[in-house]
């Protein structure tokens, strides 16, 4: 927006001409032949010296502007350049978030290379990478559970940037899912006063308002604060569907000494949604495209949630270059929902059966982490180590009722006007056809971890680490009082290397591992052994223009073993399921010039069920397209008659996919655009045009009666912002 662009200098103009000639080669990792960079200093290896890691003092992406970022912490604990992390990592900056008008993490996932979103209402979608759902998200490296049905997908108003690692990373997140880690980096209080207000309005009942104020709270600047308030009404292109979300964030940073800082924060999110659970199939068992605004639910459909996160962080820079951090995050969530949806396909009379679900969910999560890192000299080069310990506790109480018999033989309008039913209470009352469950799940994990990055020669980094975890998982049926638990210890290794080919390019390879406790039981009624995931990844990374532009070509193979497989005719399971996922990715992201930004990527993925588990779990992989392309770029004019004008555009495309029920969805490509204008240093406006060509498509398919979700039609949203 208005204050994020910098002046276009003659040097940057020369850079533009180099990029125009070499951008295609960059995508193939061959940019060193097209881009002469002799005029740029080599600073990457100078970032970490025996005096310390300067990336701990890295500016926020909202301050630096553009789509490029110097370093990330996701999956590494210590900040490192993307080139020095031997796994697939993407970073979406604040400016990229705002240019694309992204409000929630699932909206961001739809536009980010390598991610796949099974859409529902924004803030309640499932986010995947490499075939696996992200079931946690970190804020400043501290995890908490994420589940689409519970509405715990976060919004982004309080977030400076989003760091995404694909593939297992058990060294610092051992009991997470196989797909990787998402780390949200909070906006922090600033040294100087800054503030903005903005409003949005668009088609399909899109509205929003935001206020963001930050700056010093005392004369010396040793105490700094920030407050963000945001209200977003998401697009409602389906009749009666409504989605209102609010955020309130407050943070304070206190310099206790010149080298010690205490940070405190709180983030509150609320959601109020009239749930749209998708469309049924037609009477021929096919997807249909007419009447996109038709709502196959009851007007009383409702989802409400409240999430509160509290943060505390103490950091200290030690003499000699060491850095220590102790941090904690406490989360409490409450959600309740009650909604009806299609329970069958439409018949020849255009009537259908009706299913429903109602639930109350209460969840508490606590994550604590303490680490110490230090660079040191060995073999004439600078190496680095980090050691630490962490703890996490997840407690979830879930009372729910499901039914497939709310009604039968009703038309869509009769479904819309269905008499109110308290589905959860009907289950508690023992009403026939309503299946009630009341469960408590608990997870406790304590870990010790260490990682060493050793440079025996300047061009080679050898990375090795290990983690010892002690965990306990409990599953309790509150209706019967029965329960199972399992506790054990696990050792999780990690290994990687990065070899510099030249000043811009590095080869990398890594082995990573993760384990995931399961809730299914064996023949003796005991919880199954955890699933185990192993990933092998190799690739080439490039870094250009001092880290402003990063490129990557990678190949991976992932094994997922011990998946719970139901035994035919029995009520127990066996840990025999095994998957193999392999593929490749190409990605380039960052700032080509001070005015030109780019995010582009291609993902290929192939899955092989080597030993079947459950139809539901294996069927998820059918929803993952074999090919995905994501592209977004923007250019801002600086000088001349077009000074202040910004234009952007992008494409989201994927090949066909299908559901385990045999429903096949064709591939699609959707075009988006943006135009903005900076009227002054303070006032700016932006217009986002989504699905510019008004393409009709399904971005998710599920069953014969539900979870068949059409993508949003053509829509527009305007934003006006004033910076003080």
N, C-alpha and C positions, 0 to 999 in steps of 0.2 A: 504494500500500500504506500502511502505518501512519503514516509520518511525512510524507507528501506533501500532506495536506489541511490547509487553514487554517481559522480560525474564521469562522463565518458571521455577519457583522455586519449592523446595521440597514441600512446603505447598500447592501450587497450584496443584501439582501432586496428593496429597492426595484428594484435592477437586475434581479432575477429577474422581477418583475412586468412590467417593460418588455419583456424578452426574450420572455416567454410570449405577449405580444400581437404582437410583431414578427418572430418567427423565420421565419415563412413568407415575409414580404416580403423578408427578407434574402436568401433563395435567389434572388430575382429582381433583386437589387441595388437595391431600393427602400427599404432600411431607414431612410434619413434621415427619412422621413415618419412612421415608427412609433416611432423611438427618439430621444427627446430626450436629448442628452448634454451639456448646458450645464454640468453639474457636474464634467466631466472636463477636465483641462488638455490643451492641444495640445502634445505632446512630440515628435512624429515628426520634424519638421524641425530641432528642437533637438538631435537625436541626433548630427548631424554639424556641428561648428563649426570655425572656423579653428584651434582648439586641438586638434582631433583627432576621431576617430570613436569614440564611446563604446561602439559595438557590439563593438569588439575586447575589451571587458571584460565582455561579456554573461555572465550566470550560465548554468550548465548547466541543461538542462531537468529533470534529476532534482532540482535545488535549488528551482526555481520551482514545480514541480508543474503539474498540469493538462495540457490538450492544446494550449494556446496557446503561441506562440513569437514573440519580438519580431523576429528577423531570421534570415537564412540567408546562406551564402556560395556555395552551389552555382551554378555558371555565372557568378559575378560577381567572384570572387577577393577583393573587399572585402565585409565584411558590410553588408547593407542590409535594410530592412523588406521583407516580401513584397509590399507595395503598390508599392514602388519598383523591383521587378524586372519588366521588361516581357515576361515569359514565364510559362508555367504552372509554378508551384512549389508543392509540398506538403512539409510537415514533420511527421514522426511522432515525438512526444516519448517519453521514457522511460516516462512514466506510461501513455500509450496502448499502448505495447508490452506492458507488464506486465498491464494490465487485460484485454487480449485473449489473453494467454499466447502471445505470438509468440516463437519461438526462432531462426528463420532468416529470411534476407531474402526467400526465396520465400514463406514463410508470411505475411510482412508484405505482400507484393505482392498476395496473394489478397484482402486486406481493404482495400487502398488505392485510392481513386478514380483512374481513368485508367490503371491497370495491369492487365495480363492475364498470368496464369501458366499455362503448359502444364505440368501437374503430372507429376512423377515422385516418387521418394523425396525427402523434405525435404532440402534442401541439394544437390539434383541436378536441380532444375526449371529451365525456361527462363522468363525474365521479360521481358515486352514492354511497350512503350508506343507508341501510335500506329502499331502494326503492325510494330515493329522490336524485335529482341532487344537487351537491354542486354548488350554483350560486354565491358564493363569495369565496375568499380566503384571509386570513390575512397574512401580513408580520409584524412580531413583534407585533402582536395583533391589527393591524390596517387594516380594510377591504377595498376591492375594488371588483367590479363585476367580475364574471368569466362566459364566455359563449363560448361554443365550436365553434359555427359557426363564432364567431368574432375572434377566435384564441387567446383568452386571457388566455389560460391555461399556467402557468409559466414554465420556465425551472429551473434547479436546480444548475447551476454552482456557483451561489453566495450564496447558502443556506448551513447552517451547519447541520440542522436537520429539519424534518417535523413532526409536532404534529397533530394528528388526533383524534377528538372527534366525536362519533357517537350519533345521536339523538339530539333533540332540546336543545338549550342552549340560551334561550332568555334573561337571566340575563345580558349578555354582548353583545349579537348579536340578538336583538329582532326581526328585520324584515328579518332575514335570512331564508333559506329553512329548511325543517324539518329534513334533513339528518344529520346535524351537522356542525362542523367547521373544516377547515384545516388551521393551522397556520404554516407559514414558518419562521424559525428563521435564520436571516442573519449571514453569516460569518462576524466577526468583526475584526478590527485591533488588533494586538497582541503586547504584551509587549516586545517580543524578535523578532529579524529578522527571517523570514522564507519565503521560496519561492519554487515553483516547476514549471516545465514545463512538458507537456505530449503531446503525439500524439497518435492517434488511426487510425487504418485501418482495414477494414474487407471486407467480401463478400457482395454482394448486394449493392456495391458502398457506403459503410460506411466509413466515414473519419471524423477526428476531431483534433483540436489542442486547448490547454489551457495553460494559464499562470496565476499564482496566486502569488502575492508578498505582504507581510505584515511586519510591524515592526514599531519601534519608528522613529519619524521624527525630534526629537531634543535630546539633550544630556541627559536631565533628564528623558525622556520617557513620559512626560506629554502630548505630542501630538503624536498620533499614526495613521498610515494610512494603507490602503489596496486597491489593485487594482486587479481585476479579468477580464481577457479577454478570451472568449470562442467562438469557431466556431464548429458547429456540422452539418455534412451532414448525415441525417438519412438513414436507409436502404431503398432501392427502388427495391422491388422485383416484382412490377407491371410495365410493360412497360410504359415509358414516365413519370411515377410518380417521383417527385423530391421534397425534403424537406430539405431546408437549413435554419439554425437558428443561430443567433449570439447574444452574450451577452457582455455587457461592464458594469462593476460595480466598483464604487469607493466610499470609505468611510473614514472618519476621526473621531477619538474620541479625545476630548480635556478635560483634567482634569482642570477645572476652580479653584477648591480647592481640598483638600484631600477628601472631601465628595461629590463633585458636578462634574458631567461629562456631557459634551455636545457632542452628536453624530450627525453627518451629513452624508448623503449618497445619491447616485443616481444610478439607475439601468436602463439600456436601453436594450431592446430586439427587434430584427427584425426577421421576418419570410418571406420566399419566397418559395412558394409551388406550384407545379403542382398538382392540386387536384385530388385525386382518391376517388370517392363517392360510390364505391362498384359495385357489379355485379347484373345483372337481374336474374330472374328465367328462367329455360329452358322452352321449348314449352309445357311441361306437368305441368308447375306450380311448379316445384321442384327445390331445390338447386342443383347445379352441381359442381363437384370438378376438372374437367380437366382443363388444361391450366391455371394454377394459375397466370401466368404472364400477361394474357389478360387484356387489359385496356379498360373499357367501358366509355370513355370520349374523349374529343377533345384535341389535342396536345396543343392548346392554353389555356387550363384550367389554371387559375392563382389565387393565393391568396397571398396578400402582407399585412403585418402589421408592425406597429411600436408602441412600448409601452415604456413609460418613467415614472419611479417612483422616486419621491424625498422624502427623509426621514429627519426628525429632531426630536431629543429626548433630553430632559433635565432630569437628574435624580439627586436626592439628598438623602443622608442618614442622617437622623436627629438623634440628641442625644436622647437617650432613646429607640432606636430601630425602629423608624418610617422610612418609605421609601416613597418618593414622585416621581412621574413621570408625565411629560407633553410631549406628542408625537404627531406628525402629519405626514401624508402621503398624498401626492398629486400625482395623476396618470392622464396621458392623453394618450389616445389610438386612433390610426387611422387604419382602415382596409378597403381594397377594394378587391373585388373578383368578378370573372366572369368565370363561368364554366358550362359545359354541362355534362349530365349524362343520364342514361337509364330512359325513361319515360314509358316503358312497359316491359312485359316479352318478351323473344324471341319467335318468331312464328316458324312454321314448316320449313320455309326457312331460319332460323337463322337471321332474321332481327327484328328490334325493332324501337319503337318511341323514340324520344329524348326530354328531358326536360332540363331546364336550370335556373340559377339564377345569378343575378348580384346585387351588393350592394356597398354602401359606408357608413361606420360607423365612427362617431366621438364620443368619450366619454371622459368625465372628471369626476374624483372622488376626493373627499376630505374627509379625516377621521381625527378627532382630539380627543384625549383622555387625561384626567387628573385624576389621582388617588392618593390616600394616604392610606397606610396600616400600621398597627402597631400591634405587639404582646402585650399582657397584661396578667397579672396574675389574675385568678379567681378560686375559689374553690381549691386552692392549685396547679393548673395546668396552663399551658400556652395556652391561646386562641389567636385569631387573628381576626381583622376586616379590611375591605377595603371599602372605599367610593370613589365615583368618578362621573364624568360627561363626556359625549361624544357627538359627533356631526358627522353626515355623510351627504354628498351631492353627489348624482349621477345624471349626465346629459348625455343623450344619444340621438344623432341625427342619424336616420337610414333611408336612401333612398334605396329602393330595388325594383327589378322587378323579377317576376317569370313567367315562361311559360312552358307549356307542349307541345308546338308546334314548337320547333326548326327544327324538321325534322320527317319524318315517313318512315317506310319501308327501313331503312338503315342497312347495315351490320356493324359489329364491326369495320372493317378497314375503311369503309366510315365514321363512327362516328369519328374515330381517325383523319381523314383528313377533317373534316367538315370545311367549310368556316367560317372565323371569324365572330362572331356576338357580338356587344357591347350590351349585354342584358339590362343593366340598362338604357342606352340611348334610346333603342328601346321602353322601357316602358315610359320614359319621353316624347318621341315623339308621344305617343298614338298609336303605332302600334297594330293592331288587334291581339288578343291572348296573349298579354303581359300585365300582371297585375302589375301596378305600385303603390307603396305606399311610403309616405314620412311622417315620424312621429318623434315626440320629446317626450321623457319621462323624468320626473324629480322626484326625491325622496329627501326629506329633513327629517331628524330625529334628534331630540335632546333628550338625556336621562339623568336621574339621577339614580344611582344604589348604592346599599349597600349590603354587605355580611358579615355575622358573623359566624365564626367557634368557637364554644364553647365546652370546655372539662369539663363537670361537674365531671367526673372521668377520670383517665388517659387513660382508655381503650375505652372511648366513645367520639366521636366527633359528635356534632349536628351542622348541617350547615343550615342556613336560609338566604334568601336574597329576595330582591325585586327591581323592576325597574319601573320607571314611564317614559313613552316615549310620546313625541309629534311628530307626523309625518304628512307630506303632500305629496301626490302623484298626479302627473299631467300627463295626456296623451293628446297630441295635434296632430291632423291630419293637417299637413302643406299644403296639397292640397286643403282642404275645409275650413281650418281655424277653424273647430270645435274642441272642447276639453272638457275634463271632469277632475275634480279634486276632491280629497277627503282629508280631514284633520280631525284628531281625536287624542285623547289621549288613551293610553293603560297602564294598570298595569300588570306587568309580575312577578309572584311569582316563587320562587325556594326553594326546601327543600331537604335535604339529611342527611344521617347519616352513620358513619363508626364505627363499633364495632370490636375491636381487639380480636380475638379468642386466639391468642398466639403471640409469637414474630415474626412469619412469615406470619400469615394469619388474614384477616379481612373480616367480613361480611359488605356489604354495600347495601343501598337502596336510591333511589332518585326519585323526581318528578320534571320534567322540562317542560317548556312551551315556545312557540314561536308563533308569528303571522306574516302573509305575505300578504301585500296589493295586490289586484287583479286589472286587467285592463279590465275585462268584465263589461258590464253595465246591469242594471236592466230595468224593463218595463218603468221607468221614465227617462231613459238615464243617470242615476247616476252610478258611480262606485260601485261595490258590496262591502259588508263588507269584511274585511280581512279574509283569511283562518286562522284557529286556530289549532295548534298542541299541544298535550299533550302526554308526555311519562312517563311511570312507568318502573323502572328498578331495579332489585335486582341481587346480585351476591356475589361471593367470590373472593378475590384477595390474591395473595401470593407474597412475596418479599424475595429474597434469596441473599446471598453473598453480603450483604451491599447494596442492590438495583441493583446489576449488572444483576440480572435475575428476571423477573416479569411474573406472571401467572394470568389468570383471567378466571372465568366461570361465565357467565351472562345470564339473561333472561330479555326480554323487551316486552312491549306492547305499541304501539303508535296509537293515534287517530288523524285523520286529518279531520276537519269539515269545512263547509262553502265553499266547492269546487264549482267553477262555473260550472253549468250544463245548456247547451243550451235548450231552450224551443222549442219543436217540432213545426215547421212551423212559428216560430217567429225569430226576429233578436236580441233578448235580452236573458239574462241568469238569472238563479236563484241560490242563494248560498245554495244549498241543498245537494251537493255531500259529501259523507262521506266514509272514508277508515279506516280499522283497519289492522295494521301490527304488527305481533308478531313473536318472534323467540328467538334463543339462540346463544351464541358464546362461543368458547373456544380458548384461545390464550396464548402462551408462547413465550417470546422474551427476548433477552439479551445475556449475556456472561456466558456460563457454566464454562469456565476456561479462562485464559488469551489467550488461543489459539483457543478455541472452541466457536463459536457463532451460534445462532439459532433464526429463526423467524418461527413460525408455528401457524396455526389457522384453525378452522372449524366454518362455519357460516350456520345456518339454518334460513330460513325466510319464513313465510306464510302470504299471503295477502288476505283480504276479502273486496270486494266492497260492502259496506253495503247500499249505495245509490249512483247510477251511476252519474258521472259528464259527461265529454266528452269522446268519444271513444279514442281520442288521449291521453288525460291525464291518463285515467284508463289503457290504453293499455301499457303504459310504464312499469307497474308492471309485465306484462307477460314476459318482457325481463330480469327479475330478477330471476336467478336460485334459486331453493329451497335449494340447497346444494352447498357449496363452500369449497374447501380445498386449502390452500396456505402454502407452506413449502420452506424454504431456510436455508441452514446451510453451514458453512465453518470451516475448521480446518487448523491451521498453525503450522508446525513443528518447534521446537526450540531445537537445539542440535542434534548431531549425523550426519550421512550421509545425512539425509533429511532436515537438517537445512536450513531454508529460503523458503522451499516449502509450498505452500498453495493450498488446494483443496476445492472445494465447489460444491454444487448441490441443485436442488430444483424441486418441482412439483407444477404446477398450474392446478387445476381440478375443474370442476363444472358439475352439472346435466343439463338436457335439459332445454331449454327455448324457447319462441315463440314470434312472433310479433302479433299485433292486426289484421293484414291481414291474419292470420291463417298459417303463415310460421313457421314450427317447426324446431329447430336446435338441433341436438343430443348433449348430453354431451361429454366432452372431458377431457383428461389429457395430459399436455405437460411437458416434462422433460428438464431442463436446467443444465448446468455444468460450472465450472470455474476451471482453474488451473493457479497459479501464482508462481513467484519466485523472491525473494529478493536477488539480486546479491551482494548487499552491503547495508550499511545504506542509501545510496543515490540513487541507481539505482534499479528499479524493473520493472517487466513485468507481464502482465496478459492476459489470453486468455479466453474469454467468448464464450461458445457454446450454442446457443439458439435453442429450439425445436430439441434437440439432436436426437430424433427418427424420425424426419421429419414427424410429424403427420399432416394430412390434416384435417382442422376443420374450422368451422365458429364461430367467437367470437361475431358476431352481425348479426341480421337479421332485415329487415325493410319492404320494399314494394316489389311489383312485379318487379319494374325496378331498384331499388337502395337501398343503405344502407344494402346490404348483403355483409358483410366484412369477407373475409377469414383471418385466422391467418397467421403470417409470417412463411415461410418454414424454414427448417434448415439453420442456418447461423452462422458465426463466426466473432468475432471482437477482435483484439489484441490491447493492450494498453501498451505503454512504458512510464515510468515516471522517472524524475530525480529531487530529492530534494536537494536544496542547503543548 
